Amino acid sequence: MRAVSRFVVFTTVTLVAGTATAALAQTPDPDTRQAAVERAQIEKAGSLHPYVPSRAERLITGLENTFVNNTTTWHPYFQNAYSGGGFALGAGYLQHVSPYNFVDLRGSYSVSQYRLAEVEFSAPRLFHRRGEVSLIGGWRDATGVGFYGFGSHTPLSNRANYAFEQPYGGARLTFWPTRRLFMVRGGIDIARWSLVEPTGRAPSVQTVYTPATLPGLGAVTTYRHTEATVGFDSRISPGYARRGGFYGITGHDYTDNDSRFGFRQVDYEAIQHIPILRETWVISLRAIASTTWHKDGQEVPFFALPSLGGGSNLRGFSSWRFRDQNSLLLQAEWRIMANRFVDTALFYDAGKVAARREDLDFNGLRNDYGFGARFHTPFATVFRVDVARSREGTRLVFATSPAF
């Protein structure tokens, strides 16, 4: 019995000692790594706060809401009434009629006294986000548009000015049957061209040409214009992209109510963005050709001819510098990402116009080169500045849209 008692006492002491040892092992040492991590977590939890955007991020978000997301009721509007009017300043009033559909009433006035007033209804998410509709109507007044003659080798001294007033209205439907890549677009609009006396230092076209030498001179022409586009678009957004491309064909039909200046036109366009070094560099390429056909016994008026020159094509030349029945434009840009919101670019443009379609080759191209900066959001170019140099001098371009 005495031996059994000693065994029971020994067993009890052993169990108590083991339990105490386990308890001591589970008690964290204040100097261990685990304790240090716990203290750091407690200190971090006390200093947590919501993310505060930087000043640059707040600025870009505001610009995106104003120019892209259409969430600002009163907003600035910098679109010119017509290319070549110089810097334009205006304002718009936007009112949503549903969560996505809106009406935008806007207008602008440029340094060359070009005036624009228009209203647009936009429905950007139709047919389960497969379609987009735009209805637009307005009036524009262009007071001094340049005309230099026909062809790619007209001298600057040939410049004459014309002016016009134009009420217009139209509708466009863009549809993506598979939500991406393949797209079709159709549209119709009506516009009335009324030529008036121009302003500016250059002589009026009416003092240099006659209706016999310049088709469309002195005419009041009302066009019914229909168009259709078929294309493949793999870009994230036409407003700003660093990869993907667009390949499309657009057919136009211009019907003159008086059957004097009706014609047809076909545009062939290819755009490709090639990313390099994880998209910090991008090689962007564009080619576009426009060809026209006369309708029986009718002519293409001089003001509706395909043209080159201006801030979105041959940037080193003045707007509407070259005109003829057909045109070819080639562009290349090396775009370099400076930061999340700014790209710089080196570019080269080349192009020509010709009376015959078979003359749209690589001989006799007019060209320019330069550099620029693009201020952008993830999906749109808010502001673009280009400095372009050609044999006719250096030009500074300001725009609120991408070159391509």
C-alpha positions in Angstrom: 0.0 0.0 0.0 2.8 2.4 0.8 4.3 1.7 -2.6 1.0 2.4 -4.4 0.7 5.7 -2.5 4.1 6.8 -3.5 3.3 6.0 -7.2 0.1 8.0 -7.1 1.9 11.0 -5.5 4.7 10.8 -8.1 2.1 10.6 -11.0 0.2 13.6 -9.7 3.3 15.7 -9.3 4.4 14.8 -12.8 1.1 15.8 -14.4 1.0 19.1 -12.5 4.5 20.0 -13.5 3.8 19.2 -17.2 0.7 21.3 -17.2 2.5 24.2 -15.7 5.4 23.8 -18.2 2.9 23.9 -21.1 1.2 26.9 -19.7 4.5 28.7 -19.4 5.4 27.7 -23.0 2.1 29.3 -24.2 2.7 32.6 -22.5 4.3 35.0 -25.1 7.7 36.4 -24.1 7.5 40.1 -24.5 10.9 40.0 -26.3 9.9 37.4 -28.9 9.3 38.2 -32.6 5.6 37.4 -32.3 5.2 40.0 -29.6 7.0 42.6 -31.8 4.7 41.8 -34.7 1.6 42.1 -32.5 2.8 45.5 -31.2 3.4 46.7 -34.8 -0.1 45.6 -35.8 -1.7 47.4 -32.9 0.2 50.6 -33.7 -0.7 50.4 -37.4 -4.3 49.8 -36.6 -4.4 53.1 -34.7 -3.0 55.1 -37.6 -5.2 53.6 -40.4 -7.2 56.1 -42.5 -8.9 56.1 -45.9 -6.7 56.6 -49.0 -6.2 60.3 -49.8 -5.7 61.0 -53.5 -2.8 63.3 -54.5 -3.4 66.7 -56.0 -2.6 65.4 -59.5 -5.0 62.5 -59.1 -7.8 64.9 -57.9 -7.2 67.1 -60.9 -7.2 64.2 -63.4 -10.4 62.8 -61.8 -12.1 66.2 -62.2 -11.1 66.4 -65.8 -12.3 62.9 -66.5 -15.7 63.6 -64.9 -16.0 66.8 -67.0 -14.8 65.6 -70.4 -15.3 61.8 -70.4 -17.8 60.6 -67.8 -20.3 63.4 -68.5 -21.1 63.9 -64.8 -20.7 67.7 -64.6 -23.7 69.9 -65.3 -21.9 73.1 -66.3 -18.7 72.4 -68.2 -16.1 74.1 -70.4 -16.3 73.4 -74.1 -13.3 74.0 -76.4 -14.5 72.5 -79.7 -14.1 74.8 -82.6 -16.9 75.4 -85.1 -14.6 74.4 -88.0 -11.0 73.4 -88.3 -8.7 76.4 -88.7 -10.6 78.8 -86.4 -7.9 79.0 -83.8 -8.4 78.7 -80.1 -12.0 78.4 -79.1 -13.6 79.0 -75.7 -17.1 78.0 -74.8 -19.4 76.3 -72.2 -22.0 73.6 -72.1 -24.9 72.6 -69.9 -25.5 68.8 -69.5 -28.6 67.3 -68.1 -29.1 63.5 -67.6 -32.5 62.2 -68.6 -31.7 58.7 -67.3 -28.8 57.1 -65.5 -26.7 57.1 -68.7 -28.6 59.1 -71.3 -28.1 62.9 -71.4 -28.7 66.1 -73.3 -25.8 68.5 -73.8 -26.4 72.1 -74.9 -23.1 73.9 -75.8 -21.5 76.6 -77.8 -18.1 78.2 -78.5 -16.5 81.3 -79.9 -12.9 81.3 -81.4 -10.2 83.9 -81.8 -11.0 84.0 -85.6 -14.7 84.7 -84.7 -15.9 81.3 -85.6 -19.2 80.5 -83.8 -20.8 77.3 -82.9 -24.1 76.4 -81.1 -25.4 72.9 -80.9 -27.4 70.4 -78.8 -26.8 66.7 -78.6 -28.8 63.8 -77.2 -26.6 60.8 -76.4 -27.6 57.3 -75.3 -24.3 55.4 -74.8 -25.6 52.1 -73.5 -28.3 50.6 -75.7 -29.1 47.0 -76.5 -27.4 45.6 -73.4 -24.3 47.8 -74.0 -24.0 46.8 -77.6 -25.1 50.1 -79.1 -24.7 53.8 -78.9 -26.9 56.5 -80.4 -26.3 60.2 -80.9 -28.7 62.8 -82.2 -27.3 66.3 -82.9 -28.4 69.6 -84.3 -26.9 73.0 -84.5 -25.5 76.0 -86.4 -22.0 77.0 -87.2 -20.4 80.2 -88.7 -16.9 79.9 -90.2 -15.6 83.4 -91.2 -12.3 82.8 -93.0 -11.5 79.3 -94.3 -8.4 79.0 -96.5 -8.4 77.7 -100.1 -5.1 77.4 -101.9 -6.1 75.7 -105.2 -6.0 72.0 -106.2 -3.2 69.6 -105.7 -0.2 69.1 -103.4 2.1 71.7 -104.8 0.2 74.9 -104.6 2.1 77.9 -103.2 1.1 79.7 -100.0 0.6 82.9 -102.0 -2.4 81.3 -103.7 -4.5 81.5 -100.5 -8.0 82.9 -100.8 -10.6 82.9 -98.1 -14.2 81.8 -98.1 -16.8 81.8 -95.3 -20.1 80.0 -94.8 -23.0 79.6 -92.4 -24.4 76.2 -91.8 -27.4 74.8 -90.0 -27.2 71.0 -89.6 -28.8 68.0 -87.9 -28.1 64.3 -87.9 -28.2 60.9 -86.2 -25.6 58.2 -85.6 -25.9 54.6 -84.4 -22.9 52.5 -83.5 -23.4 48.8 -82.9 -21.1 46.1 -81.6 -22.8 42.7 -82.3 -20.4 40.8 -80.1 -19.7 43.7 -77.7 -16.1 44.0 -78.9 -13.9 43.9 -82.0 -16.5 43.9 -84.8 -18.5 47.2 -85.1 -20.8 48.8 -87.6 -22.0 52.4 -87.7 -24.7 54.1 -89.7 -25.7 57.7 -89.9 -27.6 60.4 -91.7 -27.5 64.1 -91.6 -28.7 67.2 -93.4 -26.6 70.4 -93.8 -27.1 73.6 -95.7 -24.0 75.3 -97.0 -24.5 79.1 -97.6 -21.3 80.8 -98.7 -20.9 84.4 -97.4 -18.3 87.2 -97.6 -15.2 86.1 -95.7 -12.9 88.0 -93.3 -9.1 88.1 -93.1 -6.2 89.5 -95.1 -6.4 87.0 -98.0 -8.7 87.9 -100.9 -12.1 86.4 -101.2 -12.4 83.3 -103.5 -15.2 85.3 -105.3 -12.6 87.8 -106.5 -10.1 85.1 -107.7 -12.3 82.4 -109.2 -15.6 82.1 -111.0 -18.3 79.4 -110.8 -16.9 78.0 -114.0 -13.4 77.5 -112.6 -14.3 76.7 -109.0 -17.3 74.2 -108.6 -19.6 75.3 -105.9 -18.7 78.9 -105.8 -21.7 81.1 -105.0 -24.0 78.2 -104.5 -26.4 77.5 -101.7 -26.3 73.7 -101.3 -28.4 71.5 -99.1 -26.9 68.0 -98.6 -28.5 64.8 -97.4 -25.5 62.8 -96.3 -25.7 59.1 -95.4 -22.7 57.0 -94.3 -22.0 53.4 -93.2 -18.9 52.0 -91.5 -17.7 48.5 -91.1 -14.6 47.9 -88.9 -12.6 45.9 -86.4 -11.7 47.8 -83.3 -9.5 46.2 -80.6 -8.6 49.4 -78.8 -9.7 49.9 -75.2 -11.0 53.3 -76.2 -10.6 55.5 -79.3 -9.9 58.5 -77.0 -6.7 57.0 -75.6 -5.1 53.6 -76.3 -1.7 52.0 -75.9 -2.4 48.7 -77.7 -4.8 47.3 -80.2 -6.0 48.9 -83.5 -8.8 49.9 -85.8 -9.3 48.8 -89.4 -12.4 50.1 -91.2 -14.1 51.2 -94.4 -16.6 54.1 -94.5 -18.8 54.8 -97.4 -20.5 58.3 -97.9 -23.2 59.4 -100.2 -23.8 63.1 -100.6 -27.1 63.9 -102.3 -27.7 67.5 -103.4 -31.4 68.5 -103.6 -30.6 70.5 -106.8 -28.7 67.6 -108.4 -25.7 69.8 -109.1 -23.0 68.7 -106.5 -23.8 65.2 -105.5 -21.0 62.7 -105.1 -19.8 59.6 -103.3 -16.8 59.0 -101.1 -15.0 56.0 -99.6 -12.5 56.2 -96.7 -10.1 53.4 -95.9 -8.5 53.7 -92.4 -6.0 51.6 -90.5 -4.6 52.3 -87.0 -2.3 50.1 -85.0 -0.7 50.7 -81.5 2.3 48.5 -80.8 3.3 48.4 -77.1 7.0 48.1 -76.1 8.6 47.7 -72.7 5.3 47.0 -70.9 3.6 49.8 -72.7 5.9 52.5 -71.4 6.7 53.0 -75.1 4.2 52.7 -77.9 4.7 52.9 -81.7 1.4 54.2 -83.1 0.8 54.0 -86.9 -2.1 55.3 -89.0 -2.9 55.2 -92.7 -6.0 56.7 -94.3 -7.1 57.2 -97.9 -10.2 59.0 -99.2 -11.5 58.6 -102.7 -14.4 60.4 -104.4 -16.7 59.5 -107.4 -18.9 62.0 -109.3 -22.5 61.3 -109.8 -23.8 61.6 -113.4 -23.4 65.2 -114.6 -22.5 66.5 -111.2 -19.4 67.8 -109.5 -17.7 67.8 -106.1 -17.8 71.4 -104.7 -14.5 72.8 -103.7 -15.5 73.1 -100.0 -16.3 69.4 -99.7 -13.2 67.9 -101.4 -10.9 65.6 -99.4 -8.2 67.8 -97.8 -4.9 67.6 -95.8 -3.4 70.1 -93.3 -4.3 71.0 -89.8 -3.9 69.7 -86.2 -5.1 66.1 -86.8 -3.3 65.2 -90.0 -0.5 67.2 -91.6 0.3 69.1 -88.5 3.1 71.2 -90.0 0.8 72.9 -92.5 -2.2 75.2 -92.1 -5.7 73.9 -92.0 -7.2 72.8 -95.4 -3.8 73.4 -97.0 -4.2 70.8 -99.8 -7.4 69.8 -101.6 -8.3 67.5 -104.5 -10.5 64.6 -105.5 -8.5 62.0 -103.5 -6.1 62.0 -100.5 -3.6 59.8 -98.8 -2.2 60.3 -95.2 0.5 58.3 -93.3 1.3 59.0 -89.7 3.7 57.5 -87.1 4.2 58.4 -83.5 6.7 57.2 -80.8 4.8 57.7 -77.6 6.7 57.7 -74.3 4.9 57.5 -70.9 6.1 60.2 -68.6 3.7 59.2 -65.8 0.2 57.9 -65.3 -1.4 61.1 -66.9 1.2 62.4 -69.3 2.7 61.0 -72.5 5.3 62.7 -74.7 5.5 61.9 -78.5 7.8 62.2 -81.5 5.9 62.1 -84.7 6.1 62.2 -88.5 3.3 62.9 -91.0 3.3 62.5 -94.7 0.5 62.8 -97.3 -0.7 64.0 -100.7 -3.8 64.8 -102.6 -4.4 63.9 -106.2 -7.0 64.3 -109.0 -6.8 60.6 -109.9 -7.0 57.7 -107.6 -4.1 55.9 -109.3 -1.9 58.8 -108.3 -2.2 58.0 -104.6 1.3 56.6 -104.3 4.4 57.5 -102.3 5.8 60.0 -104.8 5.7 63.7 -104.0 4.5 63.3 -100.4 4.4 66.5 -98.3 5.8 65.8 -94.8 6.4 67.3 -91.4 7.8 66.1 -88.0 7.7 67.3 -84.4 7.1 66.5 -80.8 4.3 66.9 -78.4 2.7 66.1 -75.1 -0.6 64.4 -74.3 -2.5 64.9 -71.0 -4.9 62.0 -70.6 -7.1 59.8 -68.4 -7.2 56.0 -68.8 -9.7 56.3 -71.6 -9.5 59.8 -73.1 -7.1 62.5 -74.2 -8.1 65.7 -72.4 -5.5 68.0 -73.9 -2.8 67.7 -76.6 0.0 70.1 -77.5 2.1 69.5 -80.7 5.0 71.5 -82.2 5.3 70.6 -85.9 7.9 71.6 -88.4 7.5 71.5 -92.2 9.0 73.3 -95.2 6.4 76.0 -94.7 7.4 76.8 -91.1 6.7 75.7 -87.5 3.2 75.4 -86.2 1.9 75.0 -82.6 -1.2 72.8 -82.2 -3.6 72.8 -79.3 -6.3 70.2 -79.3 -8.8 68.4 -76.9 -8.7 65.1 -78.8 -6.0 62.6 -79.9 -4.3 62.9 -83.2 -5.4 59.3 -83.9 
